[in-house]
Amino acid sequence: MSKVAIFGANSAIAAAVARRLVARGDSLFLVARNAGKLEALKQDLGVRGAGAVANAVADLNDLAGHEALFDEAEAALGGLDVVLVAHGDLPDQKACEASVEATLAAFQTNALSAISLAAIAANRFEAQRSGVIAVIGSVAGDRGRQSNYVYGASKGFVAIFLEGLRNRLGKADVAVVTIKPGFVDTPMTAAFEKKGLLWAKPDAVAAGIVKAIDRGAAVVYLPGFWRLIMLVIRHIPEFLFKRLSL
């Protein structure tokens, strides 16, 4: 049984991960901004037979409060084995193009807050010489595309940071897992037409996340076929790529 902190626990994917973890007896510390949704999730997990589940309401864009959240999680669970960072949102690309402020706000949410949480977890797990840090990124971070390059750049920023952490922490037996989902049917993607084989359900992605955490995998594409798709996209020559409407 593991002691797991989930930051951004109200997201559809994170909630599905939480349900899978409590089903096997893990203890959870859940952090999210919306108190009502967080309490509903906690009650749902209780109905499913969850043991130890604690929670904290916090705005994860408040970086100054991150250390205190880790202290609270460790006190509630008696330590930590796994940290899952699922905090983020999907900004409006056109709004970001029209506003530097909106662009920087997107980076605050999708990059800086995630990096802060991962960095704190890294220092604590390095000291205890064990642990798993898992961060939900996106396939969008593999290459900048006109349709969502602000979001993609923020996720790419996090992916490179995690790559460095992985290199640093391997000697301390700390796993750093970069999770790259493709299209997932969640409230965050409500504006999209969700048809076709490329779309996955949150619980299917959650199953892959739990497996990746258990294995201490490095980089995981979910579903797995996205690894091949993004391999192709990354290798399209630039002179051709810039003519495509992606």
Secondary structure, DSSP 8 states (H G I E B T S, - for coil): --EEEEETTTSHHHHHHHHHHHHTT-EEEEEES-HHHHHHHHHHHHHTT--SEEEEE--TT-GGGHHHHHHHHHHHHTS-SEEEE-------HHHHHH-HHHHHHHHIIIIIHHHHHHHHHHHHHHHHT-EEEEEE--GGGGS--TTTHHHHHHHHHHHHHHHHHHHHHGGGTEEEEEEEE-EE-SGGGTTS---STTEE-HHHHHHHHHHHHHHT-SEEEESTTHHHHHHHHHTS-HHHHTTS--
